[in-house]
């Protein structure tokens, strides 16, 4: 077959590919699944034709044409996607809260964390039920340090210090969440780590809320109120995501352990993203709002900030996350898995 016959035979395929490229160049245009498959086949064929044209030294005009055609098809095949607000809205405000709200690992972590936290806080607060509980859990020396630190804490600080402390809190809060997340990958160590943090935090909160501590107690309450909801929720989400991934080693649903781990890690991404966002928000509040002196910013405003943040959390994870009869949660998890 001579060059003319080869070019005449392949020309209709090249023209078809060029027409599909023109159609794809229009941002509002979408190809049907059949045309997408056809486009892929024509692109591969054009690449093969270009290789043959260069190998057999076909006329320069034919080689140049194929170069331009392959380049145009390549740009359409691997072009960047436009930002789609409706898809982001669906992911952030519809899919993510439902995934978090309906995850059994999150339910387990919530029960474990808040159960131990509240029990420890009660035992540390009530000096009659178990007088030495707080000292036995965190140590009397640590309690004395806490009292001394918060006795003269309500003096405010400079804006430069606020910025430095906000960065410190991002690192510190993230380290707590990261320790819960990583140890939860091995399940039992994670449950121990989460339980330890819940008991320690609950004990400190309960003890520092004692009225007999005077200024130390009021200053402590003044400091922790605003950022508490975001920080504690972020810890729970980090632990829940880690537990979800850790259990994938045990419950594989017919997959290999590696495939089960990778699939569950992708499914856990929305939970991890929520945890990261909440840690950052908590650090901002802890760096700028929480340390503000009560002389200039009364506790009422910090309580208002805590109430508003708690409302946002409940609205996002409970109201938006509540099961919908017409919503297919498993399909959405699969969509997240394919998108990552």
DRENMIMAR-722355 format. One record per residue (C-alpha): residue in three letters; x, y, z. Coordinates in nm, 4 decimals. Example, Ala and Ser with C-alpha at 12.3 -4.5 7.8 and 13.67 -1.06 7.14 Angstrom:
+------+----------+----------+----------+
: code :        x :        y :        z :
+------+----------+----------+----------+
:  ALA :   1.2300 :  -0.4500 :   0.7800 :
:  SER :   1.3670 :  -0.1060 :   0.7140 :
+------+----------+----------+----------+
END
This chain:
+------+----------+----------+----------+
: code :        x :        y :        z :
+------+----------+----------+----------+
:  UNK :   0.0000 :   0.0000 :   0.0000 :
:  UNK :   0.1526 :   0.3362 :  -0.1059 :
:  UNK :   0.1409 :   0.6572 :   0.0934 :
:  UNK :  -0.1610 :   0.7960 :  -0.0907 :
:  UNK :  -0.3698 :   0.4865 :  -0.0300 :
:  UNK :  -0.2694 :   0.4745 :   0.3400 :
:  UNK :  -0.3534 :   0.8400 :   0.3904 :
:  UNK :  -0.6863 :   0.8015 :   0.2091 :
:  UNK :  -0.7790 :   0.4998 :   0.4243 :
:  UNK :  -0.6893 :   0.6639 :   0.7579 :
:  UNK :  -0.8116 :   1.0158 :   0.6773 :
:  UNK :  -1.1775 :   0.9554 :   0.7814 :
:  UNK :  -1.0613 :   0.8360 :   1.1259 :
:  UNK :  -0.8400 :   1.1411 :   1.1682 :
:  UNK :  -1.1239 :   1.3680 :   1.0643 :
:  UNK :  -1.3586 :   1.1986 :   1.3115 :
:  UNK :  -1.1069 :   1.2478 :   1.5931 :
:  UNK :  -1.0623 :   1.6120 :   1.4969 :
:  UNK :  -1.4396 :   1.6664 :   1.5063 :
:  UNK :  -1.4611 :   1.5112 :   1.8520 :
:  UNK :  -1.1793 :   1.7386 :   1.9686 :
:  UNK :  -1.3717 :   2.0390 :   1.8419 :
:  UNK :  -1.6810 :   1.9228 :   2.0279 :
:  UNK :  -1.4865 :   1.8708 :   2.3492 :
:  UNK :  -1.3244 :   2.2126 :   2.3233 :
:  UNK :  -1.6638 :   2.3631 :   2.4053 :
:  UNK :  -1.6786 :   2.3700 :   2.7858 :
:  UNK :  -2.0534 :   2.3167 :   2.7928 :
:  UNK :  -2.0341 :   2.0117 :   2.5667 :
:  UNK :  -2.0379 :   1.6588 :   2.7063 :
:  UNK :  -1.9783 :   1.3393 :   2.5139 :
:  UNK :  -2.1931 :   1.0317 :   2.5550 :
:  UNK :  -2.0252 :   0.7195 :   2.7018 :
:  UNK :  -2.0133 :   0.5674 :   2.3516 :
:  UNK :  -1.8392 :   0.8739 :   2.2098 :
:  UNK :  -1.5948 :   0.8793 :   2.5001 :
:  UNK :  -1.4939 :   0.5217 :   2.4227 :
:  UNK :  -1.4735 :   0.6106 :   2.0539 :
:  UNK :  -1.2581 :   0.9145 :   2.1300 :
:  UNK :  -1.0150 :   0.7017 :   2.3321 :
:  UNK :  -0.9884 :   0.4424 :   2.0539 :
:  UNK :  -0.9297 :   0.7087 :   1.7879 :
:  UNK :  -0.6673 :   0.8788 :   2.0045 :
:  UNK :  -0.4734 :   0.5542 :   2.0497 :
:  UNK :  -0.4994 :   0.4846 :   1.6749 :
:  UNK :  -0.3715 :   0.8338 :   1.5905 :
:  UNK :  -0.0739 :   0.7835 :   1.8225 :
:  UNK :   0.0041 :   0.4561 :   1.6429 :
:  UNK :  -0.0333 :   0.6259 :   1.3022 :
:  UNK :   0.2087 :   0.8987 :   1.4100 :
:  UNK :   0.4670 :   0.6435 :   1.5203 :
:  UNK :   0.4360 :   0.4584 :   1.1883 :
:  UNK :   0.4495 :   0.7846 :   0.9908 :
:  UNK :   0.7771 :   0.8795 :   1.1564 :
:  UNK :   0.9209 :   0.5281 :   1.1224 :
:  UNK :   0.8408 :   0.4988 :   0.7504 :
:  UNK :   0.9342 :   0.8595 :   0.6759 :
:  UNK :   0.5982 :   0.9637 :   0.5342 :
:  UNK :   0.5712 :   1.3145 :   0.3852 :
:  UNK :   0.6474 :   1.5944 :   0.6361 :
:  UNK :   0.3011 :   1.7432 :   0.5858 :
:  UNK :   0.1370 :   1.4172 :   0.7016 :
:  UNK :   0.3690 :   1.3867 :   1.0023 :
:  UNK :   0.3062 :   1.7491 :   1.1030 :
:  UNK :  -0.0696 :   1.7023 :   1.0712 :
:  UNK :  -0.0603 :   1.3938 :   1.2926 :
:  UNK :   0.1550 :   1.5752 :   1.5482 :
:  UNK :  -0.1013 :   1.8551 :   1.5712 :
:  UNK :  -0.3922 :   1.6098 :   1.5867 :
:  UNK :  -0.2359 :   1.3979 :   1.8622 :
:  UNK :  -0.1443 :   1.7108 :   2.0601 :
:  UNK :  -0.4989 :   1.8464 :   2.0299 :
:  UNK :  -0.6511 :   1.5142 :   2.1389 :
:  UNK :  -0.4049 :   1.4867 :   2.4262 :
:  UNK :  -0.4981 :   1.8337 :   2.5536 :
:  UNK :  -0.8663 :   1.7450 :   2.5467 :
:  UNK :  -0.8128 :   1.4096 :   2.7143 :
:  UNK :  -0.6029 :   1.5494 :   2.9995 :
:  UNK :  -0.7399 :   1.9013 :   3.0231 :
:  UNK :  -0.7990 :   2.0577 :   3.3638 :
:  UNK :  -1.1538 :   2.0473 :   3.4945 :
:  UNK :  -1.3421 :   2.3661 :   3.5667 :
:  UNK :  -1.4385 :   2.4441 :   3.9255 :
:  UNK :  -1.7911 :   2.3156 :   3.9786 :
:  UNK :  -1.9669 :   2.4795 :   4.2700 :
:  UNK :  -2.2570 :   2.2355 :   4.2686 :
:  UNK :  -2.0254 :   1.9362 :   4.3101 :
:  UNK :  -1.8348 :   2.1017 :   4.5951 :
:  UNK :  -2.1614 :   2.1969 :   4.7638 :
:  UNK :  -2.2809 :   1.8359 :   4.7322 :
:  UNK :  -1.9557 :   1.7011 :   4.8783 :
:  UNK :  -1.9276 :   1.9475 :   5.1673 :
:  UNK :  -2.2859 :   2.0097 :   5.2781 :
:  UNK :  -2.4679 :   1.6914 :   5.1755 :
:  UNK :  -2.2330 :   1.3943 :   5.1523 :
:  UNK :  -1.9749 :   1.4633 :   5.4249 :
:  UNK :  -2.2142 :   1.5245 :   5.7187 :
:  UNK :  -2.4120 :   1.2124 :   5.6274 :
:  UNK :  -2.0963 :   1.0029 :   5.6061 :
:  UNK :  -1.9809 :   1.1257 :   5.9492 :
:  UNK :  -2.3220 :   1.1013 :   6.1167 :
:  UNK :  -2.3876 :   0.7450 :   5.9988 :
:  UNK :  -2.0434 :   0.5996 :   6.0712 :
:  UNK :  -2.0543 :   0.3367 :   6.3520 :
:  UNK :  -1.6886 :   0.3973 :   6.4426 :
:  UNK :  -1.7715 :   0.7613 :   6.5188 :
:  UNK :  -2.0632 :   0.6457 :   6.7356 :
:  UNK :  -1.8359 :   0.4127 :   6.9335 :
:  UNK :  -1.5699 :   0.6791 :   6.9865 :
:  UNK :  -1.8299 :   0.9363 :   7.0982 :
:  UNK :  -1.9717 :   0.7002 :   7.3594 :
:  UNK :  -1.6270 :   0.5994 :   7.4872 :
:  UNK :  -1.4774 :   0.9478 :   7.4949 :
:  UNK :  -1.7697 :   1.1408 :   7.6421 :
:  UNK :  -1.8584 :   0.8608 :   7.8819 :
:  UNK :  -1.5085 :   0.8550 :   8.0346 :
:  UNK :  -1.4766 :   1.2342 :   8.0144 :
:  UNK :  -1.8001 :   1.3045 :   8.2044 :
:  UNK :  -1.7432 :   1.0337 :   8.4653 :
:  UNK :  -1.3894 :   1.1593 :   8.5311 :
:  UNK :  -1.5054 :   1.5196 :   8.5430 :
:  UNK :  -1.7745 :   1.4336 :   8.7985 :
:  UNK :  -1.5370 :   1.2359 :   9.0209 :
:  UNK :  -1.2758 :   1.5130 :   9.0075 :
:  UNK :  -1.5321 :   1.7878 :   9.0719 :
:  UNK :  -1.7080 :   1.6198 :   9.3662 :
:  UNK :  -1.4523 :   1.6074 :   9.6455 :
:  UNK :  -1.6772 :   1.3887 :   9.8627 :
:  UNK :  -1.7291 :   1.0847 :   9.6392 :
:  UNK :  -1.3589 :   1.0160 :   9.5765 :
:  UNK :  -1.1478 :   1.2898 :   9.7346 :
:  UNK :  -0.8123 :   1.1762 :   9.5932 :
:  UNK :  -0.9340 :   1.0892 :   9.2430 :
:  UNK :  -0.7853 :   1.3924 :   9.0638 :
:  UNK :  -0.4474 :   1.3573 :   9.2368 :
:  UNK :  -0.4319 :   0.9864 :   9.1544 :
:  UNK :  -0.5123 :   1.0424 :   8.7863 :
:  UNK :  -0.2935 :   1.3404 :   8.6918 :
:  UNK :  -0.0762 :   1.3780 :   9.0033 :
:  UNK :  -0.0884 :   1.6399 :   9.2787 :
:  UNK :   0.2141 :   1.8206 :   9.1349 :
:  UNK :   0.0368 :   1.8710 :   8.8021 :
:  UNK :  -0.2748 :   1.9986 :   8.9799 :
:  UNK :  -0.0657 :   2.2500 :   9.1743 :
:  UNK :   0.0933 :   2.3694 :   8.8504 :
:  UNK :  -0.2499 :   2.4148 :   8.6931 :
:  UNK :  -0.3748 :   2.6155 :   8.9915 :
:  UNK :  -0.0663 :   2.8360 :   8.9954 :
:  UNK :  -0.0778 :   2.8938 :   8.6188 :
:  UNK :  -0.4418 :   3.0026 :   8.6079 :
:  UNK :  -0.4403 :   3.2054 :   8.9299 :
:  UNK :  -0.2795 :   3.5026 :   8.7530 :
:  UNK :  -0.3751 :   3.4122 :   8.3982 :
:  UNK :  -0.6492 :   3.6698 :   8.3398 :
:  UNK :  -0.4240 :   3.9535 :   8.2261 :
:  UNK :  -0.4408 :   3.9212 :   7.8485 :
:  UNK :  -0.1404 :   3.9285 :   7.6161 :
:  UNK :  -0.0078 :   4.1104 :   7.3123 :
:  UNK :  -0.1235 :   4.0511 :   6.9558 :
:  UNK :   0.2215 :   3.9208 :   6.8571 :
:  UNK :   0.1976 :   3.6582 :   7.1287 :
:  UNK :  -0.1507 :   3.5673 :   7.0094 :
:  UNK :  -0.0184 :   3.4877 :   6.6630 :
:  UNK :   0.2645 :   3.2744 :   6.8010 :
:  UNK :   0.0319 :   3.0901 :   7.0369 :
:  UNK :  -0.2205 :   3.0259 :   6.7592 :
:  UNK :   0.0555 :   2.8512 :   6.5655 :
:  UNK :   0.1552 :   2.6604 :   6.8774 :
:  UNK :  -0.2030 :   2.5468 :   6.9361 :
:  UNK :  -0.2343 :   2.4245 :   6.5763 :
:  UNK :   0.0713 :   2.2072 :   6.6328 :
:  UNK :  -0.0290 :   2.0986 :   6.9844 :
:  UNK :  -0.3915 :   2.0179 :   6.9047 :
:  UNK :  -0.2956 :   1.8368 :   6.5861 :
:  UNK :  -0.0432 :   1.6254 :   6.7794 :
:  UNK :  -0.3205 :   1.5040 :   7.0125 :
:  UNK :  -0.5479 :   1.4221 :   6.7199 :
:  UNK :  -0.2622 :   1.2593 :   6.5302 :
:  UNK :  -0.1704 :   1.0383 :   6.8264 :
:  UNK :  -0.5323 :   0.9225 :   6.8564 :
:  UNK :  -0.5559 :   0.8667 :   6.4805 :
:  UNK :  -0.2288 :   0.6749 :   6.4429 :
:  UNK :  -0.2719 :   0.4521 :   6.7479 :
:  UNK :  -0.6287 :   0.3744 :   6.6418 :
:  UNK :  -0.4843 :   0.2120 :   6.3302 :
:  UNK :  -0.3873 :  -0.0703 :   6.5665 :
:  UNK :  -0.7279 :  -0.0564 :   6.7440 :
:  UNK :  -0.6366 :  -0.1600 :   7.1005 :
:  UNK :  -0.3524 :   0.0914 :   7.1510 :
:  UNK :  -0.5828 :   0.3559 :   7.0058 :
:  UNK :  -0.8619 :   0.2732 :   7.2475 :
:  UNK :  -0.6124 :   0.3036 :   7.5333 :
:  UNK :  -0.4831 :   0.6385 :   7.4029 :
:  UNK :  -0.8346 :   0.7764 :   7.3561 :
:  UNK :  -0.9399 :   0.6563 :   7.7006 :
:  UNK :  -0.6302 :   0.8116 :   7.8592 :
:  UNK :  -0.6964 :   1.1486 :   7.6938 :
:  UNK :  -1.0649 :   1.1379 :   7.7872 :
:  UNK :  -0.9929 :   1.0575 :   8.1530 :
:  UNK :  -0.7086 :   1.3122 :   8.1784 :
:  UNK :  -0.9041 :   1.5945 :   8.0160 :
:  UNK :  -1.2185 :   1.5134 :   8.2136 :
:  UNK :  -1.0236 :   1.5079 :   8.5384 :
:  UNK :  -0.8564 :   1.8421 :   8.4730 :
:  UNK :  -1.1861 :   2.0028 :   8.3708 :
:  UNK :  -1.3696 :   1.8672 :   8.6732 :
:  UNK :  -1.0992 :   1.9658 :   8.9200 :
:  UNK :  -1.0486 :   2.3158 :   8.7800 :
:  UNK :  -1.4222 :   2.3826 :   8.7968 :
:  UNK :  -1.4187 :   2.3518 :   9.1772 :
:  UNK :  -1.5472 :   2.6699 :   9.3393 :
:  UNK :  -1.2878 :   2.6589 :   9.6201 :
:  UNK :  -1.0094 :   2.7270 :   9.3687 :
:  UNK :  -1.1345 :   3.0851 :   9.3346 :
:  UNK :  -0.9615 :   3.2890 :   9.0639 :
:  UNK :  -0.7867 :   2.9839 :   8.9196 :
:  UNK :  -1.1221 :   2.8201 :   8.8500 :
:  UNK :  -1.2858 :   3.1300 :   8.6988 :
:  UNK :  -0.9794 :   3.2014 :   8.4819 :
:  UNK :  -0.9706 :   2.8411 :   8.3637 :
:  UNK :  -1.3370 :   2.8535 :   8.2682 :
:  UNK :  -1.2786 :   3.1858 :   8.0979 :
:  UNK :  -0.9990 :   3.0319 :   7.8889 :
:  UNK :  -1.1394 :   2.6933 :   7.7828 :
:  UNK :  -1.5011 :   2.7853 :   7.7095 :
:  UNK :  -1.4725 :   2.9321 :   7.3596 :
:  UNK :  -1.2563 :   2.6722 :   7.1837 :
:  UNK :  -1.3651 :   2.3594 :   7.3734 :
:  UNK :  -1.6434 :   2.2381 :   7.1376 :
:  UNK :  -1.4274 :   2.2510 :   6.8246 :
:  UNK :  -1.1196 :   2.0950 :   6.9881 :
:  UNK :  -1.2934 :   1.8038 :   7.1581 :
:  UNK :  -1.5011 :   1.7241 :   6.8489 :
:  UNK :  -1.1855 :   1.7256 :   6.6347 :
:  UNK :  -1.0204 :   1.4725 :   6.8667 :
:  UNK :  -1.3238 :   1.2450 :   6.8409 :
:  UNK :  -1.3302 :   1.2634 :   6.4604 :
:  UNK :  -0.9569 :   1.1905 :   6.4344 :
:  UNK :  -0.9931 :   0.8865 :   6.6602 :
:  UNK :  -1.3026 :   0.7681 :   6.4718 :
:  UNK :  -1.1258 :   0.7895 :   6.1353 :
:  UNK :  -0.8294 :   0.5955 :   6.2732 :
:  UNK :  -1.0553 :   0.3276 :   6.4216 :
:  UNK :  -1.2409 :   0.2926 :   6.0916 :
:  UNK :  -0.9155 :   0.2314 :   5.9065 :
:  UNK :  -0.7806 :   0.0058 :   6.1801 :
:  UNK :  -1.0846 :  -0.2216 :   6.1708 :
:  UNK :  -1.0447 :  -0.2622 :   5.7952 :
:  UNK :  -0.7558 :  -0.4988 :   5.8708 :
:  UNK :  -1.0008 :  -0.7248 :   6.0540 :
:  UNK :  -1.3238 :  -0.6834 :   5.8566 :
:  UNK :  -1.2229 :  -0.6956 :   5.4912 :
:  UNK :  -1.5640 :  -0.7686 :   5.3302 :
:  UNK :  -1.4091 :  -1.0206 :   5.0937 :
:  UNK :  -1.1198 :  -0.7978 :   4.9849 :
:  UNK :  -0.7541 :  -0.8525 :   5.0506 :
:  UNK :  -0.6267 :  -0.6754 :   5.3608 :
:  UNK :  -0.4336 :  -0.4248 :   5.1517 :
:  UNK :  -0.7306 :  -0.3458 :   4.9263 :
:  UNK :  -0.9600 :  -0.3181 :   5.2275 :
:  UNK :  -0.7167 :  -0.0796 :   5.3961 :
:  UNK :  -0.6834 :   0.1413 :   5.0878 :
:  UNK :  -1.0585 :   0.1506 :   5.0243 :
:  UNK :  -1.1408 :   0.2379 :   5.3849 :
:  UNK :  -0.8685 :   0.5035 :   5.3955 :
:  UNK :  -1.0355 :   0.6768 :   5.1002 :
:  UNK :  -1.3774 :   0.6446 :   5.2641 :
:  UNK :  -1.2358 :   0.8017 :   5.5833 :
:  UNK :  -1.1069 :   1.1098 :   5.4027 :
:  UNK :  -1.4194 :   1.3260 :   5.4712 :
:  UNK :  -1.3921 :   1.2493 :   5.8447 :
:  UNK :  -1.0222 :   1.3378 :   5.8501 :
:  UNK :  -1.0856 :   1.6606 :   5.6597 :
:  UNK :  -1.3518 :   1.7656 :   5.9118 :
:  UNK :  -1.1107 :   1.6938 :   6.1973 :
:  UNK :  -0.8362 :   1.9069 :   6.0397 :
:  UNK :  -1.0737 :   2.1996 :   5.9838 :
:  UNK :  -1.2005 :   2.1839 :   6.3434 :
:  UNK :  -0.8460 :   2.1684 :   6.4842 :
:  UNK :  -0.7578 :   2.4840 :   6.2905 :
:  UNK :  -1.0735 :   2.6649 :   6.4041 :
:  UNK :  -1.0068 :   2.5623 :   6.7650 :
:  UNK :  -0.6491 :   2.6925 :   6.7399 :
:  UNK :  -0.7697 :   3.0288 :   6.6077 :
:  UNK :  -1.0169 :   3.0682 :   6.8932 :
:  UNK :  -0.7630 :   2.9443 :   7.1477 :
:  UNK :  -0.4999 :   3.1841 :   7.0186 :
:  UNK :  -0.7068 :   3.5014 :   6.9912 :
:  UNK :  -1.0401 :   3.4774 :   7.1757 :
:  UNK :  -0.9799 :   3.2441 :   7.4702 :
:  UNK :  -0.6881 :   3.4370 :   7.6318 :
:  UNK :  -0.8642 :   3.7751 :   7.6145 :
:  UNK :  -0.8892 :   3.9297 :   7.9607 :
:  UNK :  -1.2335 :   3.9266 :   8.1206 :
:  UNK :  -1.1867 :   4.2986 :   8.1868 :
:  UNK :  -1.2136 :   4.3668 :   7.8141 :
:  UNK :  -1.4081 :   4.0626 :   7.6962 :
:  UNK :  -1.6441 :   3.9182 :   7.9608 :
:  UNK :  -1.7062 :   3.5461 :   7.9848 :
:  UNK :  -2.0538 :   3.6016 :   7.8354 :
:  UNK :  -1.9068 :   3.6594 :   7.4896 :
:  UNK :  -1.6900 :   3.3489 :   7.5136 :
:  UNK :  -1.9917 :   3.1490 :   7.6252 :
:  UNK :  -2.1779 :   3.2931 :   7.3276 :
:  UNK :  -1.8942 :   3.1799 :   7.0971 :
:  UNK :  -1.9061 :   2.8308 :   7.2492 :
:  UNK :  -2.2845 :   2.8165 :   7.2073 :
:  UNK :  -2.2607 :   2.9288 :   6.8470 :
:  UNK :  -1.9844 :   2.6788 :   6.7632 :
:  UNK :  -2.1846 :   2.4010 :   6.9317 :
:  UNK :  -2.4884 :   2.5008 :   6.7267 :
:  UNK :  -2.2821 :   2.4887 :   6.4075 :
:  UNK :  -2.1513 :   2.1417 :   6.4955 :
:  UNK :  -2.4987 :   2.0074 :   6.5720 :
:  UNK :  -2.6496 :   2.1617 :   6.2615 :
:  UNK :  -2.3741 :   2.0336 :   6.0319 :
:  UNK :  -2.3313 :   1.6817 :   6.1684 :
:  UNK :  -2.6833 :   1.6089 :   6.2956 :
:  UNK :  -2.9327 :   1.8180 :   6.0973 :
:  UNK :  -2.7494 :   1.7914 :   5.7640 :
:  UNK :  -2.6244 :   1.4428 :   5.8416 :
:  UNK :  -2.9568 :   1.2893 :   5.9450 :
:  UNK :  -3.0455 :   0.9892 :   5.7236 :
:  UNK :  -3.2589 :   1.0601 :   5.4197 :
:  UNK :  -3.4745 :   0.7850 :   5.2722 :
:  UNK :  -3.3838 :   0.8944 :   4.9199 :
:  UNK :  -3.0106 :   0.9119 :   4.9908 :
:  UNK :  -2.7894 :   0.6149 :   4.9009 :
:  UNK :  -2.5029 :   0.6301 :   5.1518 :
:  UNK :  -2.3153 :   0.3313 :   5.0109 :
:  UNK :  -2.3185 :   0.4796 :   4.6611 :
:  UNK :  -2.1793 :   0.8046 :   4.7967 :
:  UNK :  -1.8989 :   0.6220 :   4.9785 :
:  UNK :  -1.8149 :   0.4513 :   4.6494 :
:  UNK :  -1.8189 :   0.7899 :   4.4743 :
:  UNK :  -1.5749 :   0.9291 :   4.7316 :
:  UNK :  -1.3527 :   0.6240 :   4.6856 :
:  UNK :  -1.3416 :   0.6666 :   4.3091 :
:  UNK :  -1.2834 :   1.0425 :   4.3319 :
:  UNK :  -0.9739 :   1.0177 :   4.5533 :
+------+----------+----------+----------+
END
